[in-house]
Amino acid sequence: MARTFSVSASIDVEAAPSAVYEQVSNPALMGRWSPENLGATLSGTDTAAFVGMTFDGHNKRGAFRWTTRCTVTAADPGERFAFRVHAIGIKRPRLRGPIATWEYRFESTATGTKVTETWTDDRRAWPDFAANAFDRIATRGYVFAVFQQKNIRTTLRNLKAALDPA
């Protein structure tokens, strides 16, 4: 079965694009919304994202926990935030290679911001059968595109609940 290399979803949030960007572009805060991410350790003292900034993302799926090394590839306030995941490990990200890219786009609407989250599988060198087999083991039955589509919808719903006025 051929792989789907990219999935995305959008949601409208009743907040200004700059306010939504400020939250999403701080990787340490992502654990507030994501079903898998627990937050991140930033490599420097800057909390404002910038291209080239690195951070270690802390993740969980069931009892399994792992850490990823990420580099910010886009940091356009109020418009776009993206990062590339390029290393993974249990406590420290030791295994290097292209893993995934995450992107968030922010578009102004009449009531706030349309937020679009996109996951892209960067494991292009992996044969489809090997990636699909690995994915089904890692997710307990799903390929990553299907699994991440579910995670994206959950993240966006949680982000909306946190940022929309009560």
C-alpha positions as CSV (number, residue, x, y, z in Angstrom):
1,M,0.0,0.0,0.0
2,A,1.4,3.4,-1.0
3,R,1.9,5.8,1.9
4,T,0.2,9.1,2.4
5,F,3.1,11.5,3.2
6,S,1.2,14.5,4.5
7,V,-2.1,15.1,6.4
8,S,-3.6,18.3,7.8
9,A,-6.7,19.8,9.4
10,S,-7.9,23.2,10.3
11,I,-10.0,24.9,12.9
12,D,-11.3,28.4,13.6
13,V,-10.2,30.0,16.9
14,E,-11.6,33.2,18.3
15,A,-8.3,34.9,18.9
16,A,-6.0,37.0,16.8
17,P,-3.4,35.3,14.6
18,S,-0.6,36.9,16.6
19,A,-2.0,35.5,19.9
20,V,-2.4,32.0,18.5
21,Y,1.0,32.1,16.9
22,E,2.6,33.2,20.2
23,Q,1.2,30.1,21.9
24,V,1.8,27.5,19.2
25,S,5.3,28.7,18.4
26,N,6.5,28.0,21.9
27,P,7.3,24.3,21.8
28,A,7.4,24.1,25.6
29,L,3.6,24.8,25.6
30,M,2.6,22.1,23.0
31,G,1.9,19.5,25.7
32,R,-1.1,21.5,26.8
33,W,-3.0,20.6,23.6
34,S,-1.3,17.5,22.0
35,P,-2.4,14.0,22.9
36,E,1.2,12.8,22.6
37,N,3.5,15.7,23.3
38,L,4.5,16.5,26.9
39,G,6.2,19.8,26.0
40,A,9.8,20.6,25.1
41,T,13.1,21.6,26.5
42,L,14.4,24.6,24.6
43,S,18.1,24.7,23.8
44,G,18.6,28.4,24.8
45,T,16.9,31.0,26.9
46,D,14.8,32.4,24.0
47,T,11.1,31.5,24.2
48,A,10.3,33.4,21.0
49,A,10.8,31.0,18.0
50,F,13.4,31.7,15.4
51,V,14.6,29.8,12.3
52,G,17.4,27.5,13.4
53,M,16.2,27.3,17.0
54,T,16.5,23.7,18.4
55,F,14.5,22.0,21.0
56,D,13.9,18.5,22.4
57,G,10.3,17.4,22.3
58,H,9.1,15.0,25.0
59,N,6.5,12.5,23.9
60,K,4.4,9.6,25.1
61,R,2.1,7.0,23.7
62,G,0.6,4.8,26.4
63,A,3.5,3.8,28.7
64,F,6.1,4.4,26.1
65,R,8.1,7.7,26.2
66,W,10.6,9.2,23.8
67,T,12.5,12.4,23.0
68,T,12.9,14.0,19.6
69,R,15.4,16.7,18.4
70,C,13.7,19.4,16.4
71,T,14.8,22.5,14.5
72,V,12.6,25.4,13.7
73,T,12.3,25.9,9.9
74,A,9.8,28.8,9.8
75,A,8.9,31.4,12.4
76,D,6.8,34.1,10.8
77,P,4.8,35.7,13.6
78,G,1.0,35.5,13.1
79,E,1.5,33.5,9.8
80,R,3.5,30.3,10.0
81,F,5.5,28.1,12.4
82,A,7.2,24.9,11.3
83,F,9.8,22.5,12.6
84,R,11.7,19.5,11.4
85,V,12.1,16.4,13.6
86,H,15.5,14.9,12.8
87,A,16.6,12.7,15.7
88,I,14.8,10.4,18.2
89,G,15.7,8.4,21.3
90,I,14.3,7.1,24.6
91,K,15.9,9.7,26.9
92,R,18.1,11.5,24.5
93,P,17.6,11.8,20.7
94,R,20.6,9.7,19.5
95,L,19.2,8.1,16.3
96,R,19.5,10.8,13.5
97,G,17.7,11.0,10.3
98,P,14.7,12.6,8.6
99,I,11.5,11.8,10.6
100,A,8.8,14.4,10.1
101,T,7.9,18.0,9.6
102,W,5.2,19.8,11.5
103,E,3.7,23.1,10.2
104,Y,1.1,25.5,11.6
105,R,-0.4,28.2,9.4
106,F,-2.5,31.1,10.8
107,E,-5.0,33.0,8.6
108,S,-7.0,35.9,9.8
109,T,-10.8,35.4,9.6
110,A,-13.8,37.6,10.5
111,T,-13.9,36.1,14.0
112,G,-10.3,35.3,14.7
113,T,-7.9,32.8,13.1
114,K,-8.1,29.7,11.0
115,V,-5.3,27.4,12.3
116,T,-4.1,24.7,10.0
117,E,-1.8,22.0,11.3
118,T,0.1,19.7,8.9
119,W,2.2,16.6,9.5
120,T,4.6,15.4,6.8
121,D,6.4,12.1,6.8
122,D,10.0,12.8,6.0
123,R,11.0,9.1,5.9
124,R,11.2,9.1,2.1
125,A,14.0,6.6,1.9
126,W,12.0,4.0,3.7
127,P,10.2,1.5,1.4
128,D,6.4,1.7,1.8
129,F,6.1,-1.9,3.2
130,A,8.7,-1.2,5.8
131,A,7.3,2.1,6.9
132,N,3.7,0.7,7.0
133,A,4.9,-2.3,9.1
134,F,6.8,-0.1,11.5
135,D,3.9,2.4,11.8
136,R,1.4,-0.4,12.6
137,I,3.7,-1.7,15.4
138,A,4.4,1.8,16.8
139,T,0.7,2.9,16.8
140,R,-0.9,-0.4,17.5
141,G,-2.5,-0.9,14.1
142,Y,-2.5,2.4,12.2
143,V,-0.2,3.9,9.6
144,F,1.2,7.2,10.7
145,A,-0.9,9.3,8.3
146,V,-4.1,8.0,9.8
147,F,-2.8,8.1,13.4
148,Q,-1.5,11.7,13.0
149,Q,-4.7,12.9,11.4
150,K,-6.5,11.8,14.6
151,N,-3.8,13.5,16.7
152,I,-4.1,16.7,14.7
153,R,-7.8,16.9,15.2
154,T,-7.4,16.4,18.9
155,T,-4.7,19.0,19.2
156,L,-6.7,21.6,17.3
157,R,-9.8,21.0,19.4
158,N,-7.8,21.4,22.6
159,L,-6.1,24.5,21.2
160,K,-9.5,26.0,20.4
161,A,-10.9,25.1,23.8
162,A,-7.9,26.8,25.5
163,L,-7.8,30.0,23.4
164,D,-11.5,30.7,22.7
165,P,-13.1,33.1,25.1
166,A,-15.3,31.4,27.7
